[in-house]
Amino acid sequence: MSLHSLAARVCVGLGVALGAMAFAQDSPQRVELKRSELSGAPGMEVVSSVAEYKPGESLDLHFHHGIESVYVVQGTMIQPTGKEPMMLPTGASLLNLREVRHGGFKVVGDTSLKLFTVHVVDKGKPLYDYVK
């Protein structure tokens, strides 16, 4: 293999790695598992992730350019901004519709909140858009 060919492969690999990292920068607690184009729906993609929010951490108010389905793997007490604490129980499922603001809470329980999410969103747009 020539030096030029090896350098090209390294650059392509680095570009792919940096592109994957860019998708994960929306939330430091989120780990993306898989991203794929949605068959039969040009311009849409499916993204599966897991996230863990430790006691004291917050999930800021945000929305998505598509829908999000959430399964609570491990529940805990959360406190939405300006509201009383509430339990988000293990086994709960949530559905957040396109551009509907959600999140905006702090984990106040003594265990982490663990979520499995599947997003069906517009390809090329950020997965999370935070509300200022």
C-alpha positions in Angstrom: 0.0 0.0 0.0 1.4 3.4 -1.0 1.9 6.2 1.5 -0.7 8.3 -0.4 -3.3 5.5 -0.2 -2.6 5.0 3.6 -2.9 8.7 4.3 -6.2 8.9 2.4 -7.6 5.9 4.4 -6.5 7.5 7.7 -8.1 10.9 6.7 -11.4 9.1 5.7 -11.4 7.1 9.0 -10.7 10.2 11.0 -13.5 12.1 9.2 -16.0 9.3 10.0 -14.9 9.2 13.6 -15.1 13.0 14.0 -18.5 12.9 12.3 -19.8 10.3 14.8 -18.4 12.4 17.7 -20.2 15.5 16.4 -23.6 13.6 16.8 -22.8 12.7 20.4 -22.0 16.3 21.5 -25.7 17.2 22.0 -25.7 15.7 25.5 -22.7 14.3 27.4 -24.9 11.8 29.1 -26.1 10.3 25.8 -24.3 7.4 24.1 -25.5 6.8 20.5 -25.8 3.1 19.7 -26.9 3.1 16.1 -27.9 5.6 13.3 -29.5 4.5 10.0 -31.5 6.0 7.2 -35.2 5.3 7.4 -36.1 3.0 4.5 -38.9 4.5 2.4 -38.6 7.9 4.0 -36.0 10.0 2.2 -34.4 12.6 4.4 -35.3 10.8 7.7 -33.1 8.7 10.0 -33.5 6.5 13.0 -31.2 7.0 16.0 -31.0 4.7 19.0 -29.3 5.8 22.2 -28.9 5.2 25.9 -28.5 8.0 28.5 -27.7 8.2 32.2 -28.4 11.2 34.3 -26.8 11.0 37.7 -28.3 12.6 40.9 -27.9 16.3 40.6 -27.6 16.4 36.8 -30.2 18.1 34.6 -31.8 17.5 31.3 -32.4 20.9 29.7 -35.6 21.9 28.0 -35.2 20.9 24.3 -37.1 19.5 21.2 -36.3 17.3 18.3 -36.8 17.5 14.5 -39.0 14.4 14.5 -40.3 12.0 17.2 -38.7 10.4 20.2 -39.7 7.3 21.9 -38.3 6.8 25.4 -38.2 3.7 27.7 -37.2 4.3 31.3 -34.6 1.5 32.1 -34.1 2.8 35.7 -36.4 5.3 37.2 -35.8 7.9 39.9 -37.2 11.1 41.4 -37.0 14.2 39.1 -37.9 17.8 39.6 -39.2 19.8 36.6 -38.3 23.5 36.7 -40.8 25.3 39.0 -42.7 22.2 40.0 -42.7 19.6 42.8 -40.5 16.5 42.6 -42.1 13.5 40.9 -41.3 9.9 40.3 -40.3 8.8 36.8 -40.8 5.1 37.3 -38.8 2.2 35.8 -40.7 0.7 32.9 -42.4 3.9 31.9 -42.6 4.8 28.2 -42.9 8.3 26.8 -43.5 9.7 23.3 -42.3 13.2 22.4 -43.7 14.5 19.2 -42.0 16.7 16.6 -40.8 20.1 18.0 -42.7 19.6 21.3 -40.6 21.0 24.1 -39.7 18.5 26.8 -37.1 17.8 29.5 -36.3 20.7 31.7 -35.8 18.7 34.9 -33.2 17.8 37.5 -32.6 14.3 38.9 -33.3 14.7 42.6 -33.5 11.0 43.6 -30.5 9.1 45.0 -30.2 6.8 41.9 -29.4 7.6 38.3 -32.1 8.0 35.6 -31.3 5.6 32.8 -33.1 5.9 29.4 -33.2 4.0 26.1 -34.4 6.3 23.3 -35.3 5.9 19.6 -35.5 9.0 17.5 -37.0 9.2 14.0 -35.8 12.6 12.8 -34.8 14.8 9.9 -31.4 13.7 8.6 -28.8 16.5 8.8 -30.4 18.4 11.6 -29.2 18.3 15.2 -30.7 15.6 17.3 -31.3 18.0 20.2 -32.2 21.7 19.9 -32.1 23.3 23.3 -34.6 26.0 24.3 -33.0 29.2 25.5 
